Structure formats: C-alpha cells, structure tokens
Amino acid sequence: MTTLPPHRPRRSVVLSLAAVLSIAVSAPVATADTAKVHDRRLDVLVQQDIDAGVPGVVVRVDDGRGRRTEVSRQAAWTRADNRLSVDDQFRMGSNTKTMVATVLLQLVAERRLRLDDPVERWLPGLVPNGRAITLRMMLNHTSGLADYVLDPAVLASITGQRPHTWTPEQLLAAAAKYPPLFPPGQEHSYSNINYIALGLVLERVTGRGVARLIQDRLVRPLGLRHTYLAVDSASRDGDRLAHGYEPDAAHLAPLLPPGVPPGVAFVGPARGEHVDVTALDPSWAWAAGSVVSTPRDWTRFLGALMSGRLLPAAQLAQMRTFVDDPSSGGTGRYGLGLQEYTNSCGTVWGHTGGVPGFSSQNYTDRAGRRTVSVVSTTQFGLLDPTLRAADQKVVDAAICVMLGKPVPAT
C-alpha cells in the first residue's frame, strides 16, 4: 500500500480461510466442469464483497494454460460515474515500487550503480544518515527511515483538504522531520520515503525522469498501452480511468487507526455516504505509488519480470531475496520491491497497492506463467474489518483459481 502501511489480511481471516480450504487443497482442478464451479464461487465472493460495502471490484486471472477468468462488479450507486470494467485503468499505488525496483536493478546489471552504494553517494545531504543507508536497504525497507504520509501537511494534501503538488525533495524534507525507527539494516518497516529517494537516485544516475525511464525500459518494450506514471490528477486523452471512492467524514472517522491526526476527511464530489476521490493529485506518491495501469497490462509486466525477460538471473535472484515482514502476520516477506505472499493454496509473488480510492493486489507464480489481479475501488474503506475480510476472501479465492486449486464453497 502507499497511503498507509501495506494492507494485509488479518491473521484470523487467513487462518479461518485456511481451515475452510484444508479439506482439499492438494489436488489441482481436474476438469472444465470443476473449473466452472470454482469460477462461480469466485463470482459469489465478489458479489459478497460488493454487498459488504466495497464500491467496486474487478478480478482477472490467467491460469497459464490459455484459460482466463474475468469478473467485474460494482455497487448500483457508482454506475452514474462509470460502468466498471476489467479493462479500466486504476491507480496501482505501491505496485509502482516493483517497476522502480526493476529499473534500478537493470542499472545494477549495467554496472551504473551498486546495491550496496550508500544513498549519500547519489543524494548528498538529502537523506538523514545517508552514509549508513544503502540502496538495498531502501529497496527492502530496512533503512529505518520514517514514512511521510502521516505528516499533517502531506496528509492534508493526500485527502484533498489542502491541495499541493509535491516535489520529491519536499517529501524527503517532510520525512526528515521524524526520527529513524531503528538503526539501518536492523529491521523491516515499510516506508514510502525509501522509493521517493530511489526515484531521485534513478534520475541522478541516468539524467532522465522516472516517468520516462518506466516508459522506455518497461512500458514500450512490453507493449503496455495503458500504463504510465501519473504526474498529476488528469488522465491521458482517450484513457478510461475508473472512479475511486472513500467514506465521507462521518463514516471515515470511526475507521481511522491511532496516530492519524484529527479532522482527516476526503474532499471531492459527494456520493451518498462516500466521496469520489478520483481527481486527487497523486504527486505525493510519485515513485512510491503513482503508476496508472490496467489488470491486463500489470499482469503482463509481472509475468515478464518473473520469467526473466526484464532482468538477468543475478539481479532477479537479488529481487527474490526476502526479509521477514512482521506486519504480515506470518503470511508475507519482502524482497527488493517484490512481496511474497502465502495462503493455503500456495505461494505467489507480486505487490499490493493502495492510494485513495484504489486498493490492489497483483501476483504471479514463480515462473511468471500464471497471474492474478484484484482491484477494489476504495482504500480507506477497507479499514472496516468486515470489508477487509470480504475483500481478502476474493483475493485468496482468485489466487486459488490461478494456482488450479479449489475455491471454498460459499
């Protein structure tokens, strides 16, 4: 996630789902008929997610054998804004980090920088304790740097209360006001500031902007026609950006965790108990989370990455070198811009993402042949435990379909 620490299923949710699935998770789906049964069960879970209160959900699964499952559902009150489709574009949030890490590792392979370079070498004076923090530590969130997203000025911009177009240097300065969480390299704590700094490193090394680097090194070679790093709130001409929503002030306040400043509320067109936040400025996320893409484009990128098309074997192995992620409750580990997630159907690799109005989880198998993308059109709404549980059931069921394992009866 980008706005808050990565969205993870609560451990109780994962365990209860694992218990349901434990009766028959070892055998792959054997026939077209049984595959259709599990598709229908996935469809039911998506509808239950909508019924629980999630504004919209899309799912795209490719089992690697030519069979695709696509589901799109939305609450009736959202249809006046747009008819949700699996082909829509979405703000992918922290999935952006996987692209930024891929570009950086390409530069490592080209010997233009090293993973163990101190960040001070490339950004002198911009990162506190930069001589002790390496690029590798920033990639896997072991730098100890505090995040900037709960800084009052940044948060007011994120919610639209005080619009502001942020520069990376301003975001680094906002984060620098807060003390480090631990000595560099000692622990793992997810912090968006790591990737803001890495974006600047990419620009210093290459002399080119991050948006252009992503376009030239990833988007164009892979034919990702609907993917780009957003530099402002406007969508590109001809593109179809889905609408995203957050609870209004009255319904958001009870969901906010401790530590969030009082008075946080989203600004945008009212939609009953929700606010349309589609047009909020994404500059605060930049290299940490402002890519716009479609499920089809994003899973093509992930498949190419994990199959070795984008990185040499040595750099792909570095990306797949994981550290424990304490926030996952034992279900996840973090590599270099890559997350590992395990549920009762198996282990997958990819990333999660979340910015106002959009929450996503995108995964592939180790070889990059099978892919899954689940996007929901809310982020803060998933702070509601009921919605979070319903949404995670969809993700876990979609992973099971991808891996050819049975989806639980609903």
N, C-alpha and C positions, 0 to 999 in steps of 0.2 A: 504494500500500500504506500501511498505517498502522503496523504494528509495526516494520518495517524500511523502508529506502528502497524506492521503488516497484519491484515485481517487473518486470523487463524480460527479454525473451528474450535469451540470449547472442547476440552478433553472429554467431558462427559458425553458430548454429542458424538465424538468419534468412537468412544467405547461402546455406546449404545448401538450405533450403526454397525460396528464390527460384530457385536453379538447377534444382530439380526442376520448378518451375512455369513456367519460362521458355519452354518449348516451346509453350504455348498459353494465354496469359493475356489475350489481347486480345479474344477473341470471347465474348459472353455465352452462357449456356446457352440453347439454341435450342428444345428440346422437353421434354415431360414425361418422356420416357424418359431423356434425358441428365440431367435434374434428379434422377431417382431414383437414377441411378448415383452421382452426387456425394453424395446423402444417404447411400447405403450406404458410400461411402468415409469420410464423416464418422463414421458409426457405428463403422466398423472402428477409426478413430483413437481414438475414445472408449474402446473396449474395450482398445486397446493402452495407453492411459493408466492404466486400472484394473490391467491386467496388470503394468505397470511398478511399481505400488505406491501409486497415489493412491487413497484410500479411497472417494471417490465423485465423480461428475462429472454435471452437468446442462448441457444446451445448449438454448437457444431462439433460433430465427432467424425473422425475418419479412422476406420479400423485398420488401414494399411492394406486391405485386400480389395479395394475398389468399392467398398460399401460406406456410404455417408449417412449420418443421421442429423437432421436439422430441425430444431424446434424454436418457435417464436411465440411468445405470449405477452400480453400487456393488459393492465387494468383499463376498464372502459373509459375512465375519466382522462386518460392520456391520449386517446385517439384523435382528439381535436388538434393536437400538436403535430403528431405524425403517426403513420402506421408503421409500427416497429417491424423490422425485417432482419434476418440473419446477415443480410448483405449491407446493412447500415454501417457507418463509421461510428466509432466510440472513442472516447478519451481513455487510453490504456494505462494511464497512471504509471506506477513503478515498473511495469513491464519494460518501460523505456530503459531501465538500468541494464537489462540484458543486451540491448543494442549498443549502449555506450561501452559496456564491458567488452563486447565483441570487437568494436572498432579499436579500443585500446590494445587488446591482445593481438590484433593484426599488426599494430605498430610495434609491439614487442617482437613479433616474428620478423619484422623488417629491421630490427635492431635500432629503432629510432628512440626507444626508451627501454627501461627495465622495470620489472615488477618491484624490485627492491630499491628503486630510486626513492630517496626522501622527497616528499612533496615540496619541501623548501627549494629543491633544485629548480623546479619549474614555476613555482608560485612564491617567490621570495617575499616574506613578510606578510602574506595573506592568510596563512593558516597557523593558529597557535600551536607551538611545539612541533612545527613542521619538519624540523630536522630528525625527529624521532618517529615520525609517521610516514610509512612507505605507501606507495601506490597500491600494493597488495592489501594492506590493512584497510584502505579506503574501499577497495573493491568488495571485500568480505565483511565490512562493517565491524572491524576490530580496532578502529582508530581511537575509540573512546570519545570522539567529538560529540558534543550535544547537538540535538536537532534544533531547527529554527522554526518549525511550524506552529509552535505554541507561543512564540514571541507575540505580544499583543499587536504590534504594528503589522506583522506578517499575517496573523490570523484575521485581522480586520480586512485585509486585502483578499485573503482566500475566500471569505464569506461574502465579499462584495460590499461590506459596510463602509469601507474607505478604499475605493479603487486606487490601485497604484501599479505601474509597470516596473517590475523589479529587474535590476541588473544582477548578474552573478556575484559581482563584487559587493553589492549591497546585502545580498543574502549571506555571504561569508561574514560580513561585519555583524549582521544580526545574530548569527550563531556564536560568534566570538565573545559575545557578552556573557555567555554562560560557561560555568566551569566544566572541565572534562569529567566524564563519567567514571573513567578508570585509566590507568597507565596504558599507553599504546601497545596493542598486541596481546593484552592480558585476558580480555573477554570479548563477547559479541553483543553489540547493541545497535539495532537498526537506526540509521540516521541519514536523512536525505542530504545533509550537507556534504557527505562524502562524495556524492555524484555531482553536486554542483561544482565542487573543486575539480573532480576528474574531467568534467566538461571543459573547464578552463585549461586544464593540462593539455587536452586534445588540441585546443585551439593554439596554445603556445607552441606545441611541437610541430604542428602542420601549417600554421598560418591560415587556417580555414575555419569557418564557423561549424559548430556541431551539426546544425541542420543540414549543411552541405555535405559534411562527412557521412552522415547517415544516408543521405540521398545517393551519393556517389559510390559508397562502399557496400551498401546493403540493399537499398530500395531499388535502384536501377538494375543491378545485376540479377536480382531475384524477380524482377517484374512485379513489384508490389505497387500496383497502380493507385491504391487508395491509402497510402501510408506516408506520413510526414511528421516532422517535429513542429508543433504549433508554436508560433512566436507571439500570437495574440489570439483574441477570442473569436475572430472571424474564421468561418470555414472557407475552403477554397471554392472557387466557382465550379458549379456542377457537382460538387460533393454532397453527400447525404449524411449529415451528422445527426445521430439520434438525440432525442431530448433526454436530459437527466434531471432528477428531482431530489430534493431533500425535505425533511419535515419542517413545517413552519415553526416559529419561535416557541409557541405554546407546547408543541409536541416534541420539539428537539430538546428543550431544557431538561426533562427527566432522564434523557438518554446519555447526557454528557458525562464522561468519567471525571474523577478528581484531577485537579491540575489544570483544567480548562478554565480560562478567565471567564468571569461572569458576563452576561449580556451577549453571548455569542448567538447570532442568528443570521440566516441567509437572506440576501436581498435578491429579488427577482420577481417576475410575474407570478401572482398568486394562482394556485390551482387547488382550491379547497383547503385541505389540511397540509398541502405541500407548496413548495416554491420551485419554479422552473429555474435551474441554475446553469443551463446550457451555455449561456453567454458570458460567464465569469472569466476574467482574464487569467490565463494559465501561466503567466510569466514567472510566478513564484516557484513553479515546478521545474521548468526548463530541462536540463539534462537528467534530472532526477525523476521526471514523470510527465512530460508534455506531448508525447507522441500520440497522434491520432491514427487509427487503423481499423481494419475490419477483421472479424474472426478468420476469414479465409486467408487474408494477407498474413496475419500474425502467425497462424499455424504453419504457413509455408516457410516463413522465416525460421521458426523453431525447428522444423524438420530439417531444413538446410544446415542449421547450426549443429544439431546433434549428430547428423550424418557425416559431418566432417567437410562440408563444402565451403565453409567460411573461414575455418581456422586449421592450421597444421595440427597434427596429432599432439605435439608437445604442448601447444597452447590450449587445446581443447582439454587435455588432461589437467592442466592448471585450473581451468574454469571449473572442472568437476572435482576439485579438491575442496572438501567441505569442512566446515566447523559446526559445532552444535549450536542450535538456535533455541535458547531457553524459552522464548516466548511461544514456541510451537507446541509445548506440552508433550514433547517426545515424538511428534509426527513429522518434523522437518529439520533440515540442515541447510546451511547457506554456503555457496561456493563463491566464485568471482562473478557476481551479477547473475547467478543462477541458483534457484531454490530446488531442493529435493523434498518431495512430499510423499508420504507413505500412508495409504489407507488399507483396509482389509482386502482389497483386490490387488494390491501391488504397489510398486514404487514408480513415480513419474518425476519428470524434471521440467522446469519452466520458471514461471514467476507469477506473483499476484500483483494486482494494481488497484489503486483507489484514489480518485480525486472527487471533489464534489459532483454528485450526480452519476458517478460511474464506479462500479466495482467489478473486477475481472480476475479470473484465474485461467491461465493458459499452460498446457502441459503437453509433453510428448514422451514416448518411450525412449530407452537409451539409444536406440539406433536411429531415431527420428522418422520412423515409418508410420507410426500411429500418433494422432494428435487429437486434442480436445480444447475447446474454448468455451467458457461460460462467462457471459457478461450480464450484469444486473444494472438497472438504471437508477441506482441510489448507492451512496456510500455511508453517510452518517445514519441513514435509516437502518442499516444493518447492525447498529449498536443495540437495537432492540433484540433481546435474546431469542424471541420467537422467530423473528425474521431471519436472524443469523443462522439458526438451526435449520430452518426450511431451505435457505439458500445453500447451505453446505451439503444438505442431502442431495440437492440437484448436482452439485459439483462431484460428489463421491459416486453418484449413480452414473454420471457421464464418464467418469474415469473407468468404471467397471465395464461400460459398453465399449469403450476404446480398447480395453485390455481383453475383451472377449469373455468377461466373467459375468455371472448372473447378477442382475439388479434385484434388490429385495422386493417382495410383494408389498404393496401399499394398502 
